[in-house]
Every structure is written in C-alpha cells, then in structure tokens.
Amino acid sequence: MEASGSKGIGYTGEDVLEEYIKDHIEPEGDLLYALYRDTNLRLLNPRMASGHIQGRLLKMLTGMIRPRTVLEIGTFTGYSAICIAQGLEEGAMLHTVEVDDELHDFIEGWLAKSGLHDRISLHIGDATRIVPQLGLMFDMIFMDGEKRQYPEYYEMCMDHLVPGGYILADNTLWDGHVADAAYDRDSQTVAIRRFNDMVAGDSRVTVAMIPFRDGMTLIRKNR
C-alpha cells in the first residue's frame, strides 16, 4: 500500500525499497488506492492486482508505445486496465478479458468510477475464444491471465498483433520458481517456463525481461 509521509524521514521494514520507489514515482491517486484497498478487503489473492509500482509502469509503457487498440488478458479487479487506459491517447480503446464472471459487477463498478469507461471494453469469458471473435488487430497486449495457458495465449496473441506491436507478459519469473528445480512438477511453473522458451526461441520477436515483482517480459513483434 502507499507509504504515508515517509519522504525525508528514513525507511524501515522488509519493503523499504518498494516504499522508497513509491515515494519517487507518480502518485497512485485516490481512485486506484481505493480500488487496491477494496481488492484486498473483499477478494482472495489480492496480490494478483498490479498495484502502484506496476500500475505506473503500465501507464508509462502505454504512453511510450502509443497504441490505438489494446488487449488485456486477465482483468481481475480492473486495476491494470485503468492504468493502461490512463496512458491511452484520445480515441484509443482497451479490450480487457476476464474469465471469472463473478467479478463482472465489481469490475464494472470501478471502471465507472474511473471516468475512463469509454476507453475500456470489458469482455467476460475465455480469452482464447473471445479474442478471435473480436476480429481485431492489436498494437499492444498485456498478458496476465491463467498461467497454464500462457503458451496458448502467446500463439493467439501473435496472430492478432500488428507488426511492430508489443506483448507485455506478466509473472514470467513466477517468484523465481522458473529457475528452481523444486518446482519441476508445478503446472503453472512448467507452463511459464515453456512460454519463456517459446519466446526466447522465436525469430519473429525481440525480447527483454524486467526482473521486478514476478517478472515482466517485453516482446516486440518484428516488422
């Protein structure tokens, strides 16, 4: 959560670096703070929400890439969708897909509060079925859905990504499990490893990996 009044007075605790970073980037803002708090109070696995630091990165990357049409796989509570929408230029659109229909009302409520609802189209269901039906090509894709489906998502996304477009894949280090033999039988870890290998060996793309949180891989489709 956001540090309060910590500038200039020193930092203590396990999350000292995280709190320092939060104090030296764009503020989270009241709406996202409230959404993150509501996510933690009402839902299981609140860590799935992007949070302040990743949210500001998503906004920044969106502003740098300047996409007109964006896809997000894995809305969860809408935190990352709002951050991406904040970085969009006028007239651009984000299509976000969430498989859990029980989150529909929660997400819609917060999207309405954000004032960015006209930039975000929410779809409920399996992304592997919904995305092909949209009939769209995307300039940027944020992949943060079911980890076991990452290899399948990747091939689908490449089919719907414009040349020069970007995939931002979240959780690609999976708490370091991808490099730990103790997780060789964990299905999520195995799928993410397979995805990482697919991307690294794909001559169609240029790849960079950011080792923060659970890891984020930046993938650019070559022209």
Phi, psi and chi 1 to 4 in degrees:
 res  aa     phi    psi   chi1   chi2   chi3   chi4
   1 MET       -  166.0  -59.2  -65.3  -70.7      -
   2 GLU   -64.4  133.1  179.3   89.5   27.6      -
   3 ALA   -69.7  149.6      -      -      -      -
   4 SER  -120.4  113.9  177.5      -      -      -
   5 GLY    65.1   30.9      -      -      -      -
   6 SER   -92.0   -9.5   56.6      -      -      -
   7 LYS   -61.8  130.0  -74.1 -174.3  178.8  178.4
   8 GLY    80.4   -0.8      -      -      -      -
   9 ILE  -115.1    6.9   62.6  172.7      -      -
  10 GLY    90.8  163.2      -      -      -      -
  11 TYR  -130.1  137.7  -62.5   82.1      -      -
  12 THR  -134.7  165.1   59.9      -      -      -
  13 GLY    97.2  174.4      -      -      -      -
  14 GLU   -67.5  -30.1  -65.4 -179.8    0.8      -
  15 ASP  -100.5   34.5  -62.7  -35.7      -      -
  16 VAL   -58.4  -45.0   55.0      -      -      -
  17 LEU   -67.8  -39.7 -172.1   57.4      -      -
  18 GLU   -61.5  -44.1 -177.6  172.7  -39.4      -
  19 GLU   -65.4  -37.4  -64.7  -56.1  -35.7      -
  20 TYR   -61.7  -45.5 -178.3   87.2      -      -
  21 ILE   -60.4  -45.4  -66.3  170.1      -      -
  22 LYS   -58.7  -34.4  -71.0  177.5 -179.4  178.6
  23 ASP   -77.2   -8.0  -84.5   -8.8      -      -
  24 HIS  -124.1   19.6  -68.7   81.1      -      -
  25 ILE  -128.0  178.0   60.9  174.4      -      -
  26 GLU   -56.0  134.6 -178.6 -175.3   14.4      -
  27 PRO   -57.5  150.9  -23.9   34.1      -      -
  28 GLU   -65.6  -38.3 -176.4  176.4   34.4      -
  29 GLY    92.6  152.8      -      -      -      -
  30 ASP   -62.9  -41.6  -68.2  -18.0      -      -
  31 LEU   -63.7  -49.6  177.5  100.1      -      -
  32 LEU   -67.4  -35.6  -71.9  169.7      -      -
  33 TYR   -59.4  -46.7  177.6   87.8      -      -
  34 ALA   -65.8  -39.7      -      -      -      -
  35 LEU   -63.6  -44.7  169.9   53.3      -      -
  36 TYR   -63.3  -40.7 -165.6   75.4      -      -
  37 ARG   -65.2  -43.6 -174.6  174.3 -173.7  -85.7
  38 ASP   -63.6  -38.4 -157.3   22.8      -      -
  39 THR   -60.5  -43.4  -61.1      -      -      -
  40 ASN   -69.7  -31.9  -83.6  -93.1      -      -
  41 LEU   -80.0  -32.6  -71.5  173.8      -      -
  42 ARG  -110.6  -17.9  -63.6  176.8   54.7 -173.9
  43 LEU  -123.8  155.0  -61.3  176.2      -      -
  44 LEU   -77.0  155.7  -63.5  174.1      -      -
  45 ASN    52.8   50.7  -58.4  -45.3      -      -
  46 PRO   -62.7  -18.7   24.6  -35.2      -      -
  47 ARG   -62.2  -15.8 -171.7  171.8 -179.4  -93.3
  48 MET   -67.0  -21.3  -69.9  168.6   58.3      -
  49 ALA   -71.0  144.8      -      -      -      -
  50 SER   -61.9  -44.8  -71.5      -      -      -
  51 GLY    82.9  174.6      -      -      -      -
  52 HIS   -56.1  -54.4 -178.4 -174.6      -      -
  53 ILE   -66.4  -50.4  -62.1  173.5      -      -
  54 GLN   -66.6  -35.5 -173.6 -179.9   51.1      -
  55 GLY   -60.6  -42.4      -      -      -      -
  56 ARG   -68.1  -33.6  -64.2  -53.6   82.4 -165.0
  57 LEU   -65.8  -42.9  176.8   61.6      -      -
  58 LEU   -62.2  -42.1  -73.1  171.6      -      -
  59 LYS   -61.8  -44.6  178.4 -174.4  175.2 -176.3
  60 MET   -63.3  -48.1  176.9   72.6   76.7      -
  61 LEU   -61.7  -39.5  -70.3  171.6      -      -
  62 THR   -61.4  -44.3  -57.7      -      -      -
  63 GLY   -64.5  -33.0      -      -      -      -
  64 MET   -73.1  -41.8  -67.6  168.0   65.4      -
  65 ILE   -75.5  -32.3  -64.5  169.7      -      -
  66 ARG    57.1   52.7  -58.4  178.9   66.6 -175.2
  67 PRO   -74.0  151.8   30.7  -36.0      -      -
  68 ARG   -96.2  -33.2  -58.7  -58.7  -63.5  167.5
  69 THR  -131.7  124.2  -51.7      -      -      -
  70 VAL  -125.0  144.7 -176.9      -      -      -
  71 LEU  -118.7  135.7  170.9   66.2      -      -
  72 GLU  -120.9  127.9  176.5 -177.6   47.3      -
  73 ILE  -105.6  108.8  -60.3  176.2      -      -
  74 GLY   104.1   83.5      -      -      -      -
  75 THR   -76.7  -37.6  -44.0      -      -      -
  76 PHE    53.1 -111.8 -169.1   41.1      -      -
  77 THR  -100.7    0.4   59.3      -      -      -
  78 GLY    98.3    2.0      -      -      -      -
  79 TYR   -61.2  -52.2 -168.9  105.7      -      -
  80 SER   -67.3  -34.6   53.2      -      -      -
  81 ALA   -61.1  -43.3      -      -      -      -
  82 ILE   -64.2  -41.1  -68.0  171.1      -      -
  83 CYS   -63.4  -43.3  -67.4      -      -      -
  84 ILE   -63.6  -44.8  -68.0  169.4      -      -
  85 ALA   -61.7  -33.5      -      -      -      -
  86 GLN   -62.4  -28.1  -72.0  176.6  -22.3      -
  87 GLY   -90.8   -5.0      -      -      -      -
  88 LEU   -78.2  147.4  -70.1  175.2      -      -
  89 GLU   -81.3  163.2  -63.1  180.0  -16.2      -
  90 GLU   -55.3  131.8 -170.0   69.0   29.7      -
  91 GLY    91.3  -10.7      -      -      -      -
  92 ALA   -79.9  158.2      -      -      -      -
  93 MET  -137.0  137.6  176.4   62.6   67.2      -
  94 LEU  -107.0  126.0  165.4   65.3      -      -
  95 HIS  -103.8  118.0  -68.2  -93.4      -      -
  96 THR  -117.4  136.1 -178.0      -      -      -
  97 VAL  -119.7  124.3 -176.1      -      -      -
  98 GLU  -123.9  129.1  172.6   54.3   45.6      -
  99 VAL   -79.2  -25.1   70.2      -      -      -
 100 ASP   -87.6  104.6 -173.3   -7.9      -      -
 101 ASP   -68.7  -18.5   58.7   -0.8      -      -
 102 GLU   -70.1  -14.5  -67.2 -173.7   -0.4      -
 103 LEU   -90.2   -4.1  -70.1  173.2      -      -
 104 HIS   -55.1  -53.2  179.2  -90.9      -      -
 105 ASP   -66.0  -38.5  -69.4  -14.7      -      -
 106 PHE   -60.3  -48.7 -173.5   99.7      -      -
 107 ILE   -63.1  -49.6  -62.0  167.3      -      -
 108 GLU   -59.4  -37.7  -74.6  -75.4    9.8      -
 109 GLY   -61.3  -44.2      -      -      -      -
 110 TRP   -75.7  -33.2  -78.2  100.6      -      -
 111 LEU   -63.7  -39.1  -65.6 -174.3      -      -
 112 ALA   -63.8  -40.1      -      -      -      -
 113 LYS   -67.8  -25.8  -68.9  177.2 -176.2  178.1
 114 SER   -70.9  -22.0   74.2      -      -      -
 115 GLY    76.1    7.3      -      -      -      -
 116 LEU  -114.7   17.1  -63.2  166.5      -      -
 117 HIS   -60.2  -29.2 -157.7  -92.9      -      -
 118 ASP   -74.0  -11.0   60.9  -25.5      -      -
 119 ARG  -100.8   -3.7  -61.5 -174.9 -172.6 -176.9
 120 ILE  -126.7  125.0  -54.7  172.3      -      -
 121 SER  -112.1  115.6  178.9      -      -      -
 122 LEU   -91.2  131.4  173.8   63.8      -      -
 123 HIS  -122.8  132.2  -52.6  -92.2      -      -
 124 ILE  -107.3  123.6  -59.9  -64.2      -      -
 125 GLY   145.8 -169.6      -      -      -      -
 126 ASP   -78.1  120.9 -176.5  -13.4      -      -
 127 ALA   -59.3  -33.5      -      -      -      -
 128 THR   -67.2  -18.5   60.8      -      -      -
 129 ARG   -98.5  -39.0  -63.1 -172.1  177.6 -171.7
 130 ILE   -71.6  -46.0  -70.7  174.2      -      -
 131 VAL   -58.7  -48.8  173.5      -      -      -
 132 PRO   -59.7  -31.1  -26.3   37.2      -      -
 133 GLN   -73.1  -21.2  -66.8  174.0   -3.6      -
 134 LEU   -69.8  -27.5  -66.5  176.2      -      -
 135 GLY    65.0   32.9      -      -      -      -
 136 LEU  -116.1  155.8  -62.8  171.4      -      -
 137 MET  -110.5  138.9  -64.7  -64.3  -70.5      -
 138 PHE  -112.9  145.3  -61.0   95.4      -      -
 139 ASP   -86.6  -26.3  -55.5  -61.7      -      -
 140 MET  -149.5  140.1 -173.1 -179.4   95.2      -
 141 ILE  -131.7  127.6  -61.8  171.8      -      -
 142 PHE  -103.2  113.0 -180.0   48.8      -      -
 143 MET   -99.7  112.8 -173.9 -172.2  -58.3      -
 144 ASP  -149.2   35.6 -167.6   22.5      -      -
 145 GLY   -96.1 -149.8      -      -      -      -
 146 GLU   -60.8  121.7  167.5   55.8   51.1      -
 147 LYS   -65.9  -32.1  -51.6  -46.7  165.5 -167.4
 148 ARG   -65.7  -18.0  -63.7  175.5 -174.3   86.4
 149 GLN  -101.0    6.1  -71.1 -174.2  -92.7      -
 150 TYR   -55.2  -44.9  -95.4   35.2      -      -
 151 PRO   -59.8  -40.5  -26.6   38.0      -      -
 152 GLU   -68.1  -42.8 -174.5  176.7    1.6      -
 153 TYR   -57.7  -41.5  -69.7  154.5      -      -
 154 TYR   -60.5  -49.0 -179.8   61.6      -      -
 155 GLU   -63.3  -40.0  -69.5  -61.6  -13.3      -
 156 MET   -64.4  -44.2  176.6 -170.2   71.3      -
 157 CYS   -63.9  -39.3  -73.0      -      -      -
 158 MET   -62.9  -32.5  -73.1  -63.9  -71.7      -
 159 ASP   -70.2  -21.6  -71.8  -19.4      -      -
 160 HIS  -117.5   18.2  -66.5  -85.6      -      -
 161 LEU  -109.6  131.3 -175.2   67.1      -      -
 162 VAL   -70.6  153.1  -59.6      -      -      -
 163 PRO   -56.8  133.6  -25.7   36.2      -      -
 164 GLY    86.0   -2.6      -      -      -      -
 165 GLY   -80.8  170.0      -      -      -      -
 166 TYR  -124.1  140.8  -70.4   82.3      -      -
 167 ILE  -110.6  128.1  -62.8  172.4      -      -
 168 LEU  -108.4  108.7  -43.7  178.7      -      -
 169 ALA  -103.5  121.3      -      -      -      -
 170 ASP   -90.5  159.1 -160.3   17.4      -      -
 171 ASN    65.7   28.9  -54.1  115.8      -      -
 172 THR   -81.8   -3.8   51.5      -      -      -
 173 LEU  -106.5  -17.0  -64.8  179.7      -      -
 174 TRP    50.0   57.1 -156.3 -128.1      -      -
 175 ASP    58.1   26.3  -98.9  -15.7      -      -
 176 GLY    82.5   -0.3      -      -      -      -
 177 HIS   -65.3  -26.7  -63.2  172.0      -      -
 178 VAL   -62.7  -22.5  -69.6      -      -      -
 179 ALA  -108.7   15.4      -      -      -      -
 180 ASP  -119.0  116.9 -171.7  -19.9      -      -
 181 ALA   -63.3  -18.4      -      -      -      -
 182 ALA   -65.0  -16.3      -      -      -      -
 183 TYR  -108.5   23.4  -67.3   89.6      -      -
 184 ASP   -63.3  -21.4  -75.9   -6.9      -      -
 185 ARG  -107.3    3.7  -64.9 -171.3  178.2 -177.5
 186 ASP   -80.2  121.8  175.3   69.6      -      -
 187 SER   -64.1  -36.0   59.2      -      -      -
 188 GLN   -68.9  -44.3  -65.6 -176.8   89.9      -
 189 THR   -61.5  -44.5  -57.0      -      -      -
 190 VAL   -60.3  -41.6  169.4      -      -      -
 191 ALA   -67.3  -41.0      -      -      -      -
 192 ILE   -67.5  -39.4  -66.5  172.3      -      -
 193 ARG   -59.4  -43.5  -74.0  176.1 -178.2  167.8
 194 ARG   -62.5  -43.6 -176.7 -179.5  165.6 -144.2
 195 PHE   -59.6  -48.3  165.7   79.2      -      -
 196 ASN   -58.6  -40.3  -70.3  -20.6      -      -
 197 ASP   -66.8  -40.5  -70.8  -16.6      -      -
 198 MET   -59.9  -46.9  -71.7  171.9   65.7      -
 199 VAL   -65.9  -45.1  172.8      -      -      -
 200 ALA   -62.2  -30.8      -      -      -      -
 201 GLY   -97.3    8.6      -      -      -      -
 202 ASP   -95.6  113.0 -168.9  -14.7      -      -
 203 SER   -71.5   -8.5   62.2      -      -      -
 204 ARG   -78.3  -11.7  -62.0  173.3  -64.2  175.0
 205 VAL  -130.8  161.1  -60.0      -      -      -
 206 THR  -113.9  136.7  -58.1      -      -      -
 207 VAL  -129.2  140.8 -173.1      -      -      -
 208 ALA  -136.6  150.0      -      -      -      -
 209 MET  -126.9  132.0 -172.4  176.5  -75.4      -
 210 ILE  -104.1  118.7  -56.2  174.0      -      -
 211 PRO   -86.8   64.2   32.3  -34.6      -      -
 212 PHE  -130.9  148.8  108.2  106.3      -      -
 213 ARG    51.7 -123.6  -74.7 -174.8  100.3 -135.8
 214 ASP   -92.0   11.3  -88.2   -9.8      -      -
 215 GLY    91.1  137.8      -      -      -      -
 216 MET  -132.4  129.3 -179.2 -176.6  -71.0      -
 217 THR  -103.2  128.6  -60.2      -      -      -
 218 LEU  -101.7  122.3  -49.6 -176.6      -      -
 219 ILE  -124.0  122.2  -54.5  160.7      -      -
 220 ARG  -110.8  124.8 -176.8  179.2 -173.9  -85.0
 221 LYS   -76.0  120.4 -174.4  175.8 -178.8  179.2
 222 ASN   -66.4  149.4  -60.7  -32.7      -      -
 223 ARG   -71.7      -  -64.5 -175.1 -178.5  -82.8
